[in-house]
Amino acid sequence: VQLQASGGGLVQAGGSLRLSCAASGRIFSIDVMGWYRQAPGNQRELVAAITRGGSTNYADSVKGRFTISRGNAKNMVYLQMNSLKPEDTGVYYCNARDFGGGYWGQGTQVTVSS
């Protein structure tokens, strides 16, 4: 499974960004897709995830502000980020999991200025 993320950028606090991730390869085997982020000096943390069946899970810090969704073709996952805060700044990574393990895309930088 290969993952290609896009959509990061610089935004002011209170603004919005939408991240996209395109999966290719053995996409039919993917059980869960999600987004993680890593701020400087911090560990990588889960932001949001969505299962094959559409169940979602969010970090407490983003609940009510971020929405994860999958495209109709099931090879796309999106992260709509609203009401962004400076503490949302970091490198965001797309992740997919299947029976073979976990896969990572390249990171996309999100910077929220105060």
C-alpha positions as YAML, in Angstrom:
chain: A
units: angstrom
residues:
- id: 1
  name: VAL
  ca: [0.00, 0.00, 0.00]
- id: 2
  name: GLN
  ca: [1.34, 3.41, -0.95]
- id: 3
  name: LEU
  ca: [-0.03, 6.64, 0.48]
- id: 4
  name: GLN
  ca: [0.24, 10.16, -0.95]
- id: 5
  name: ALA
  ca: [-0.80, 13.02, 1.31]
- id: 6
  name: SER
  ca: [-1.47, 16.62, 0.32]
- id: 7
  name: GLY
  ca: [-3.18, 19.76, 1.50]
- id: 8
  name: GLY
  ca: [-1.01, 21.15, 4.26]
- id: 9
  name: GLY
  ca: [-0.06, 24.79, 4.51]
- id: 10
  name: LEU
  ca: [0.04, 27.92, 6.58]
- id: 11
  name: VAL
  ca: [-3.18, 29.26, 8.06]
- id: 12
  name: GLN
  ca: [-4.17, 31.73, 10.74]
- id: 13
  name: ALA
  ca: [-5.77, 30.57, 13.95]
- id: 14
  name: GLY
  ca: [-9.47, 30.00, 13.44]
- id: 15
  name: GLY
  ca: [-8.97, 29.05, 9.81]
- id: 16
  name: SER
  ca: [-9.52, 25.79, 8.00]
- id: 17
  name: LEU
  ca: [-7.53, 23.30, 5.96]
- id: 18
  name: ARG
  ca: [-8.40, 20.06, 4.24]
- id: 19
  name: LEU
  ca: [-5.90, 17.25, 4.00]
- id: 20
  name: SER
  ca: [-6.20, 14.51, 1.40]
- id: 21
  name: CYS
  ca: [-4.56, 11.12, 1.21]
- id: 22
  name: ALA
  ca: [-4.66, 8.83, -1.80]
- id: 23
  name: ALA
  ca: [-3.98, 5.14, -1.32]
- id: 24
  name: SER
  ca: [-2.78, 2.87, -4.09]
- id: 25
  name: GLY
  ca: [-1.80, -0.75, -4.34]
- id: 26
  name: ARG
  ca: [-3.63, -3.34, -2.24]
- id: 27
  name: ILE
  ca: [-6.38, -0.92, -1.20]
- id: 28
  name: PHE
  ca: [-9.05, -3.60, -0.96]
- id: 29
  name: SER
  ca: [-7.30, -5.00, 2.10]
- id: 30
  name: ILE
  ca: [-7.20, -1.76, 4.09]
- id: 31
  name: ASP
  ca: [-9.10, -1.98, 7.37]
- id: 32
  name: VAL
  ca: [-8.37, 1.42, 8.88]
- id: 33
  name: MET
  ca: [-7.09, 4.72, 7.54]
- id: 34
  name: GLY
  ca: [-6.13, 7.63, 9.68]
- id: 35
  name: TRP
  ca: [-4.14, 10.76, 10.29]
- id: 36
  name: TYR
  ca: [-1.37, 11.23, 12.80]
- id: 37
  name: ARG
  ca: [0.60, 14.34, 13.60]
- id: 38
  name: GLN
  ca: [3.96, 15.11, 15.10]
- id: 39
  name: ALA
  ca: [4.95, 18.45, 16.57]
- id: 40
  name: PRO
  ca: [8.61, 19.33, 17.14]
- id: 41
  name: GLY
  ca: [9.89, 17.55, 20.21]
- id: 42
  name: ASN
  ca: [6.75, 15.47, 20.55]
- id: 43
  name: GLN
  ca: [5.84, 11.92, 19.71]
- id: 44
  name: ARG
  ca: [3.62, 11.12, 16.78]
- id: 45
  name: GLU
  ca: [0.00, 11.01, 17.93]
- id: 46
  name: LEU
  ca: [-3.27, 9.83, 16.48]
- id: 47
  name: VAL
  ca: [-5.51, 12.64, 15.27]
- id: 48
  name: ALA
  ca: [-8.36, 10.70, 13.68]
- id: 49
  name: ALA
  ca: [-9.09, 7.33, 12.15]
- id: 50
  name: ILE
  ca: [-11.87, 5.72, 10.14]
- id: 51
  name: THR
  ca: [-12.56, 2.04, 9.66]
- id: 52
  name: ARG
  ca: [-13.68, 0.19, 6.57]
- id: 53
  name: GLY
  ca: [-17.21, 0.27, 8.00]
- id: 54
  name: GLY
  ca: [-17.13, 3.99, 8.58]
- id: 55
  name: SER
  ca: [-16.57, 4.10, 12.34]
- id: 56
  name: THR
  ca: [-14.49, 7.07, 13.41]
- id: 57
  name: ASN
  ca: [-12.22, 7.86, 16.30]
- id: 58
  name: TYR
  ca: [-10.78, 11.25, 17.24]
- id: 59
  name: ALA
  ca: [-8.23, 12.60, 19.64]
- id: 60
  name: ASP
  ca: [-9.97, 14.56, 22.39]
- id: 61
  name: SER
  ca: [-8.10, 17.70, 21.37]
- id: 62
  name: VAL
  ca: [-9.72, 17.77, 17.91]
- id: 63
  name: LYS
  ca: [-13.23, 16.53, 18.62]
- id: 64
  name: GLY
  ca: [-15.82, 18.90, 17.25]
- id: 65
  name: ARG
  ca: [-13.28, 20.66, 15.03]
- id: 66
  name: PHE
  ca: [-11.88, 17.97, 12.73]
- id: 67
  name: THR
  ca: [-13.79, 15.52, 10.55]
- id: 68
  name: ILE
  ca: [-12.32, 12.45, 8.89]
- id: 69
  name: SER
  ca: [-14.03, 10.92, 5.88]
- id: 70
  name: ARG
  ca: [-13.40, 8.49, 3.06]
- id: 71
  name: GLY
  ca: [-14.09, 9.00, -0.60]
- id: 72
  name: ASN
  ca: [-16.60, 6.95, -2.55]
- id: 73
  name: ALA
  ca: [-13.79, 5.03, -4.22]
- id: 74
  name: LYS
  ca: [-12.49, 4.06, -0.75]
- id: 75
  name: ASN
  ca: [-8.92, 4.82, -1.72]
- id: 76
  name: MET
  ca: [-9.14, 8.39, -0.48]
- id: 77
  name: VAL
  ca: [-9.26, 9.70, 3.05]
- id: 78
  name: TYR
  ca: [-9.77, 13.33, 4.00]
- id: 79
  name: LEU
  ca: [-9.28, 15.36, 7.13]
- id: 80
  name: GLN
  ca: [-11.31, 18.55, 7.31]
- id: 81
  name: MET
  ca: [-9.77, 20.77, 9.95]
- id: 82
  name: ASN
  ca: [-11.78, 23.75, 11.19]
- id: 83
  name: SER
  ca: [-11.20, 26.26, 13.96]
- id: 84
  name: LEU
  ca: [-7.49, 25.56, 13.80]
- id: 85
  name: LYS
  ca: [-5.33, 26.44, 16.78]
- id: 86
  name: PRO
  ca: [-1.57, 27.06, 17.00]
- id: 87
  name: GLU
  ca: [-1.24, 23.81, 18.93]
- id: 88
  name: ASP
  ca: [-2.48, 21.95, 15.83]
- id: 89
  name: THR
  ca: [0.81, 22.81, 14.17]
- id: 90
  name: GLY
  ca: [2.86, 19.83, 13.11]
- id: 91
  name: VAL
  ca: [3.62, 17.38, 10.37]
- id: 92
  name: TYR
  ca: [0.55, 15.34, 9.50]
- id: 93
  name: TYR
  ca: [0.97, 11.77, 8.29]
- id: 94
  name: CYS
  ca: [-1.52, 9.55, 6.55]
- id: 95
  name: ASN
  ca: [-1.66, 5.97, 7.81]
- id: 96
  name: ALA
  ca: [-3.31, 2.79, 6.61]
- id: 97
  name: ARG
  ca: [-3.50, -0.63, 8.23]
- id: 98
  name: ASP
  ca: [-4.30, -4.06, 6.84]
- id: 99
  name: PHE
  ca: [-3.41, -7.64, 7.71]
- id: 100
  name: GLY
  ca: [0.12, -6.98, 6.52]
- id: 101
  name: GLY
  ca: [0.76, -4.17, 8.98]
- id: 102
  name: GLY
  ca: [0.83, -0.41, 8.91]
- id: 103
  name: TYR
  ca: [1.81, 1.94, 6.11]
- id: 104
  name: TRP
  ca: [2.80, 5.60, 6.18]
- id: 105
  name: GLY
  ca: [2.65, 8.35, 3.65]
- id: 106
  name: GLN
  ca: [5.05, 11.25, 3.54]
- id: 107
  name: GLY
  ca: [4.16, 14.00, 5.95]
- id: 108
  name: THR
  ca: [2.50, 17.28, 5.09]
- id: 109
  name: GLN
  ca: [3.26, 20.36, 7.16]
- id: 110
  name: VAL
  ca: [0.43, 22.23, 8.84]
- id: 111
  name: THR
  ca: [1.35, 25.53, 10.46]
- id: 112
  name: VAL
  ca: [-1.21, 27.57, 12.37]
- id: 113
  name: SER
  ca: [-0.16, 31.09, 13.25]
- id: 114
  name: SER
  ca: [-1.59, 32.95, 16.23]
...
